[in-house]
Amino acid sequence: MRAYQQNTGSPHPLSSRFDVRPVAKRNGNVPLVNYNADLWYGEIDVGTPPKTFTVVFDTGSSDLFLPSTKCTAGCVGHTRYDPAASSSAKDSGQPFVLTYGAGETAGKQYIDDVFVGGYEAKNQTVGAAWIYSPEFSKDGSFPPDGLSGLAFREISEFEGSPLFQTLLSTTPGDSEMVIGGTNTNLYRSDTLTYVPVTDKGYWQEVIESQAAPVIIDTGTTFVITSYSIAQSYYANISGATAHTEGAETYWTIPCDTINSTVPTFTFGKRAFKVSAQTYNLGPDVPSSDCLAGIAASSEMDFTIVGDVFLQNVYSVFDYANTRVGFAELA
């Protein structure tokens, strides 16, 4: 949100509401690895000659970073980016610090060529990280090398454009990302429903059942909302128990009944039901209850819709028309 204000000259509308802490075949398809239904990552190639890295594709941020060859302890096991080994790399001279809910990384910005889904993003800004916090280490359950943000330039910490915008400007698994279109074999076309982005920065919109803003974020596991919204949802569920840790609250439900309490989200007048498989996050040891997929933060009066919901639908992030679409899976 600091980046949004810097890039637009105005505070992000949500910034006051919570604490902000300081080359494959050209078909557009990027197969994604599903890591414990917690994050999804795929391959990109960077530099000349191209070197392959794995990155989380995150619609909740806008910058691309990779571990640098100068990174030591936190980057053990990751493939590292060496700008000196790429003839197309240019040193921008700009340092960076990026902070996420999962950790922090810092280093220097470079300009290099990036290939994703067979498409080339020339002169893309790449963060070569010298420092990885423990959460981004292999031991911290972060198997990909880095992260590629797919949101808008307005929330970028870098001076250059995000990867997706650069791609648009230039021209085997259970998951995939299709660039520049959709895979109609994977969803029911008659159910595809679009909702306009209301504030270009995050993929942010407003849904009718909730007047507060909603951010669609592939980089967040839970659905996270305000305490009042979450409390009103769980109030009618027998055995639901709140557990508060600082600003965050999560709920558990008896494991023998949680699968019958799955929520429904409505976008553009179409209801999409969350499956028990993604909503029930398993036993909350040592209790006999199971962890539910909707959490709350006292610092928020908006909602982040993460993978608990997104695993159940086909999602379309339509940059050209500034909208997000959802459809039932085929």
C-alpha positions in Angstrom: 0.0 0.0 0.0 3.0 2.3 0.4 3.9 1.5 -3.2 0.3 2.4 -4.3 0.6 5.8 -2.7 4.1 6.3 -4.2 3.0 5.3 -7.7 -0.4 7.1 -7.8 0.1 10.1 -5.5 -2.9 9.1 -3.3 -3.3 6.7 -0.4 -4.8 3.3 -1.2 -8.5 3.3 -0.1 -7.8 0.4 2.3 -4.5 1.7 3.7 -6.0 3.2 6.8 -7.8 0.1 7.8 -5.0 -2.0 9.1 -1.3 -1.8 10.0 1.1 -1.7 7.0 4.5 -3.0 8.1 7.6 -1.2 7.2 11.8 -21.2 -22.8 8.9 -23.6 -23.5 6.5 -24.0 -26.4 4.7 -20.8 -27.0 1.2 -21.9 -26.0 0.7 -19.7 -22.9 0.3 -22.7 -20.6 2.2 -22.9 -17.4 1.7 -26.2 -15.4 1.5 -25.5 -11.7 2.7 -27.7 -8.8 0.2 -27.9 -5.9 2.2 -27.8 -2.7 0.0 -29.1 0.1 -2.9 -26.9 -1.1 -1.0 -24.0 0.4 0.8 -22.5 -2.6 1.0 -23.1 -6.3 4.2 -22.6 -8.3 5.5 -23.1 -11.9 8.5 -22.4 -14.0 9.9 -19.3 -15.6 13.1 -18.7 -17.5 15.3 -15.7 -16.9 18.3 -14.2 -18.6 20.5 -14.9 -21.7 21.1 -17.8 -21.9 17.8 -18.6 -20.1 17.9 -20.3 -16.8 14.9 -22.0 -15.2 13.5 -21.0 -11.9 10.3 -21.9 -10.0 8.1 -19.1 -8.6 4.8 -18.7 -6.8 2.3 -16.9 -9.1 0.7 -14.4 -6.6 -2.2 -12.2 -7.6 -1.8 -10.4 -4.3 1.5 -8.6 -5.1 3.2 -7.2 -8.2 6.9 -7.8 -8.0 9.2 -10.6 -9.2 12.1 -11.7 -7.0 14.6 -14.6 -7.1 17.4 -15.6 -4.8 20.7 -14.2 -5.8 24.0 -16.0 -5.9 25.0 -13.6 -3.1 22.2 -15.0 -0.9 23.6 -17.5 1.7 21.8 -19.3 4.5 18.2 -18.5 3.7 18.6 -19.6 0.0 20.2 -23.1 0.5 18.6 -25.5 -1.9 17.1 -22.8 -4.2 18.2 -22.2 -7.7 20.0 -18.8 -7.6 20.0 -16.0 -10.1 23.4 -14.6 -11.2 23.0 -11.4 -13.2 26.7 -11.6 -14.2 25.9 -14.9 -16.1 23.2 -13.2 -18.2 24.3 -11.1 -21.1 20.9 -9.3 -21.1 21.0 -8.3 -17.4 21.4 -4.7 -16.5 22.0 -3.3 -13.0 19.3 -0.7 -12.2 21.2 0.3 -9.0 18.0 0.3 -7.0 17.8 -1.7 -3.7 14.6 -3.3 -2.5 12.9 -4.7 0.5 9.7 -6.7 0.1 7.5 -7.8 3.0 4.9 -10.4 2.7 2.7 -12.2 5.2 5.0 -15.2 4.8 8.3 -13.4 5.2 10.7 -10.8 4.0 13.3 -10.5 1.2 15.8 -7.8 0.3 18.4 -7.2 -2.4 19.0 -5.2 -5.7 16.8 -4.7 -8.8 18.0 -5.8 -12.2 16.5 -5.6 -15.7 16.5 -8.8 -17.6 14.5 -10.9 -20.1 12.0 -13.3 -18.6 10.1 -16.1 -20.4 6.8 -17.5 -19.1 4.5 -19.9 -21.0 6.7 -19.4 -24.0 6.2 -15.6 -24.0 9.0 -13.2 -23.6 8.9 -10.2 -21.3 11.8 -8.0 -22.4 13.5 -5.6 -19.9 11.6 -7.0 -17.0 12.5 -5.8 -13.5 13.8 -8.7 -11.4 14.7 -8.5 -7.7 17.9 -10.4 -7.0 17.6 -11.1 -3.3 20.6 -11.2 -1.1 18.5 -11.8 2.0 15.7 -14.4 2.5 13.9 -14.6 5.8 13.6 -18.2 7.2 10.0 -18.4 5.9 11.3 -18.4 2.3 13.8 -21.1 2.9 13.4 -24.7 1.9 13.3 -25.6 5.5 10.6 -23.0 6.0 8.3 -25.1 3.7 8.8 -22.8 0.7 9.9 -25.1 -2.2 9.9 -22.7 -5.1 12.8 -20.4 -5.7 11.0 -17.1 -5.7 7.7 -15.3 -6.3 6.1 -13.5 -9.3 3.4 -11.0 -8.5 0.6 -10.7 -11.0 -1.3 -7.7 -9.6 -1.2 -4.1 -11.0 1.7 -1.7 -11.2 0.0 0.6 -8.6 1.1 -1.7 -5.7 4.6 -2.5 -7.1 7.6 -1.6 -4.9 9.8 -1.7 -8.1 10.0 1.1 -10.5 9.5 -1.2 -13.5 6.2 -2.8 -14.6 5.0 -6.2 -13.2 5.6 -9.3 -15.3 2.1 -9.7 -16.5 1.9 -6.0 -17.7 5.2 -6.4 -19.5 3.9 -9.5 -21.3 0.8 -7.7 -22.4 2.7 -4.7 -23.5 4.9 -6.7 -25.8 2.5 -8.4 -27.7 1.0 -31.7 -16.4 -0.7 -31.4 -13.4 -4.0 -30.5 -11.9 -3.4 -26.8 -12.2 -2.3 -24.5 -15.0 -2.0 -20.8 -15.8 -3.1 -19.7 -19.3 -1.7 -16.4 -20.5 -3.8 -14.3 -22.9 -6.9 -16.5 -22.8 -8.7 -19.4 -21.0 -8.7 -23.2 -21.3 -12.4 -23.8 -22.1 -11.9 -27.5 -21.5 -11.5 -26.9 -17.8 -14.7 -24.9 -16.9 -18.4 -24.7 -17.8 -18.6 -21.6 -20.1 -22.2 -21.0 -19.3 -21.3 -20.3 -15.6 -18.5 -17.8 -16.3 -19.3 -14.7 -14.3 -17.3 -11.4 -14.3 -17.1 -8.8 -11.6 -15.4 -5.4 -12.3 -12.2 -4.4 -10.5 -13.2 -1.4 -8.4 -9.8 -0.1 -7.5 -6.9 -1.0 -9.8 -3.9 -2.1 -7.7 -5.0 -5.3 -6.1 -7.5 -7.4 -7.9 -10.1 -5.7 -5.8 -13.9 -5.7 -6.2 -17.1 -5.5 -4.2 -19.6 -8.4 -4.0 -23.3 -7.8 -3.4 -23.5 -9.9 -0.2 -20.8 -7.8 1.4 -20.5 -4.1 1.0 -16.8 -4.1 2.1 -14.1 -4.5 -0.6 -12.9 -7.9 -1.6 -9.3 -8.7 -2.8 -8.8 -11.9 -4.9 -5.4 -13.3 -3.8 -3.9 -16.5 -5.0 -1.0 -15.9 -2.6 -3.2 -16.3 0.5 -4.4 -19.7 1.7 -7.4 -18.8 3.9 -10.3 -16.5 3.3 -9.6 -13.7 5.8 -12.2 -11.1 6.7 -13.2 -8.7 9.5 -14.0 -10.2 12.9 -17.6 -9.0 12.7 -18.2 -10.8 9.3 -16.5 -14.0 10.5 -18.3 -14.0 13.8 -21.7 -13.6 12.2 -20.9 -16.5 9.9 -19.8 -18.9 12.7 -22.5 -17.8 15.1 -25.0 -20.2 13.5 -22.6 -23.2 13.4 -22.9 -25.5 16.4 -19.6 -26.2 18.1 -17.7 -23.4 16.3 -15.0 -22.1 18.7 -12.9 -19.0 18.2 -9.2 -18.9 18.9 -7.6 -15.5 19.0 -3.8 -14.9 18.7 -3.0 -11.2 18.6 -4.9 -9.5 15.8 -5.9 -12.8 14.2 -8.7 -15.2 15.0 -9.4 -18.6 13.6 -12.2 -21.0 14.2 -12.5 -24.7 14.8 -15.5 -26.9 14.3 -16.1 -30.5 15.4 -14.6 -32.8 12.8 -17.7 -34.9 12.4 -19.8 -31.9 11.4 -17.5 -29.4 9.7 -18.0 -30.8 6.2 -21.7 -29.9 6.4 -20.9 -26.2 7.2 -19.2 -25.2 4.0 -19.8 -21.6 2.8 -21.1 -20.2 -0.5 -19.7 -17.1 -2.2 -21.7 -15.1 -4.6 -20.1 -13.1 -7.4 -22.2 -11.3 -10.0 -25.4 -13.0 -8.8 -23.9 -16.5 -9.2 -23.3 -18.6 -6.2 -20.2 -20.8 -5.9 -20.0 -23.4 -3.2 -16.7 -24.1 -1.4 -15.9 -27.8 -1.1 -15.4 -29.6 2.2 -12.0 -30.7 0.9 -10.6 -27.1 0.7 -12.7 -25.7 3.6 -11.7 -28.3 6.2 -8.0 -27.8 6.8 -7.7 -30.8 9.1 -7.5 -31.6 12.8 -6.4 -28.8 15.1 -4.1 -30.8 17.3 -4.4 -31.6 20.2 -8.2 -30.9 20.1 -10.8 -33.2 18.4 -12.0 -30.2 16.3 -10.9 -29.3 12.7 -9.6 -26.0 11.5 -12.1 -24.0 9.3 -10.9 -22.1 6.2 -12.4 -18.7 7.1 -10.3 -16.6 9.5 -10.5 -13.0 10.7 -8.2 -10.0 11.5 -9.2 -7.2 13.8 -7.1 -4.9 11.6 -9.3 -5.5 8.6 -12.7 -4.4 7.5 -12.3 -5.9 4.0 -11.9 -9.5 2.8 -9.1 -11.4 1.2 -10.4 -14.3 -0.8 -7.6 -16.9 -1.0 -7.1 -20.5 -2.0 -9.8 -22.0 0.2 -12.3 -20.6 -2.3 -10.1 -20.3 -5.5 -9.4 -24.1 -5.6 -13.1 -24.6 -6.3 -13.5 -22.4 -9.4 -11.8 -21.5 -12.7 -10.5 -18.0 -12.2 -10.0 -15.4 -15.0 -7.9 -12.3 -14.3 -8.9 -10.1 -17.2 -6.3 -7.3 -17.3 -7.5 -5.7 -20.5 -11.1 -5.3 -19.2 -10.1 -4.8 -15.6 -12.3 -7.5 -14.2 -12.2 -10.9 -12.5 -14.2 -13.9 -13.7 -15.2 -17.2 -12.0 -16.7 -20.3 -13.4 -17.7 -23.8 -12.2 -15.1 -26.4 -13.0 -15.9 -28.9 -15.8 
